[in-house]
């Protein structure tokens, strides 16, 4: 059985460390009164989100993961990869919607394209290939010969 390679983009692990510190900081307060015990759920939820949320890319498509759910987008539905002014990667879908890719920055877009199984110079089969232009300039003799 062959295992497909999946490229995973996750948030910075410092968020998980901050969640552990917040949990330890909230522990004395939460154990002082029974009705304060749910305060411990906030750092636990943030820690689980930090470990789970992100974007997975493989040759079949992109999987966007959140705290409780996930959404799969096949490459055939993706029309364009772009980034917003803050550097967050976005996808524009064939139906006109745009979706943010969690934990993917604009500098990660080449790696995301490579995970799709294409190189940066390839075009999709259902899109016309860009016409190649000859980059060599036409030479003219300055003397007119």
HUMO-V61323 format. One record per residue. N is the residue number from 1. RES is the residue in three letters. NEAR is the number of other ideal C-beta (glycine too) atoms within 10 Angstrom. Layout:
n: [N | N]
res: [RES | RES]
near: [NEAR | NEAR]
This chain:
n: [1 | 2 | 3 | 4 | 5 | 6 | 7 | 8 | 9 | 10 | 11 | 12 | 13 | 14 | 15 | 16 | 17 | 18 | 19 | 20 | 21 | 22 | 23 | 24 | 25 | 26 | 27 | 28 | 29 | 30 | 31 | 32 | 33 | 34 | 35 | 36 | 37 | 38 | 39 | 40 | 41 | 42 | 43 | 44 | 45 | 46 | 47 | 48 | 49 | 50 | 51 | 52 | 53 | 54 | 55 | 56 | 57 | 58 | 59 | 60 | 61 | 62 | 63 | 64 | 65 | 66 | 67 | 68 | 69 | 70 | 71 | 72 | 73 | 74 | 75 | 76 | 77 | 78 | 79 | 80 | 81 | 82 | 83 | 84 | 85 | 86 | 87 | 88 | 89 | 90 | 91 | 92 | 93 | 94 | 95 | 96 | 97 | 98 | 99 | 100 | 101 | 102 | 103 | 104 | 105 | 106 | 107 | 108 | 109 | 110 | 111 | 112 | 113 | 114 | 115 | 116 | 117 | 118 | 119 | 120 | 121 | 122 | 123 | 124 | 125 | 126 | 127 | 128 | 129 | 130 | 131 | 132 | 133 | 134 | 135 | 136 | 137 | 138 | 139 | 140 | 141 | 142 | 143 | 144 | 145]
res: [UNK | UNK | UNK | UNK | UNK | UNK | UNK | UNK | UNK | UNK | UNK | UNK | UNK | UNK | UNK | UNK | UNK | UNK | UNK | UNK | UNK | UNK | UNK | UNK | UNK | UNK | UNK | UNK | UNK | UNK | UNK | UNK | UNK | UNK | UNK | UNK | UNK | UNK | UNK | UNK | UNK | UNK | UNK | UNK | UNK | UNK | UNK | UNK | UNK | UNK | UNK | UNK | UNK | UNK | UNK | UNK | UNK | UNK | UNK | UNK | UNK | UNK | UNK | UNK | UNK | UNK | UNK | UNK | UNK | UNK | UNK | UNK | UNK | UNK | UNK | UNK | UNK | UNK | UNK | UNK | UNK | UNK | UNK | UNK | UNK | UNK | UNK | UNK | UNK | UNK | UNK | UNK | UNK | UNK | UNK | UNK | UNK | UNK | UNK | UNK | UNK | UNK | UNK | UNK | UNK | UNK | UNK | UNK | UNK | UNK | UNK | UNK | UNK | UNK | UNK | UNK | UNK | UNK | UNK | UNK | UNK | UNK | UNK | UNK | UNK | UNK | UNK | UNK | UNK | UNK | UNK | UNK | UNK | UNK | UNK | UNK | UNK | UNK | UNK | UNK | UNK | UNK | UNK | UNK | UNK]
near: [2 | 4 | 5 | 9 | 10 | 12 | 16 | 13 | 21 | 18 | 15 | 10 | 10 | 9 | 15 | 17 | 12 | 15 | 20 | 13 | 11 | 17 | 18 | 10 | 11 | 18 | 13 | 9 | 12 | 19 | 12 | 9 | 9 | 8 | 7 | 13 | 13 | 9 | 16 | 16 | 12 | 14 | 20 | 14 | 13 | 18 | 18 | 14 | 19 | 21 | 15 | 14 | 19 | 19 | 23 | 17 | 24 | 16 | 12 | 15 | 16 | 25 | 16 | 20 | 20 | 12 | 12 | 10 | 7 | 11 | 10 | 12 | 18 | 9 | 18 | 11 | 14 | 17 | 16 | 10 | 18 | 13 | 17 | 11 | 6 | 7 | 11 | 15 | 22 | 16 | 22 | 14 | 13 | 10 | 7 | 7 | 10 | 12 | 15 | 14 | 22 | 17 | 19 | 26 | 13 | 16 | 10 | 19 | 17 | 12 | 12 | 18 | 16 | 13 | 23 | 19 | 13 | 13 | 9 | 8 | 7 | 11 | 10 | 13 | 6 | 6 | 8 | 7 | 10 | 8 | 5 | 6 | 6 | 6 | 5 | 6 | 6 | 5 | 5 | 8 | 6 | 5 | 5 | 5 | 5]
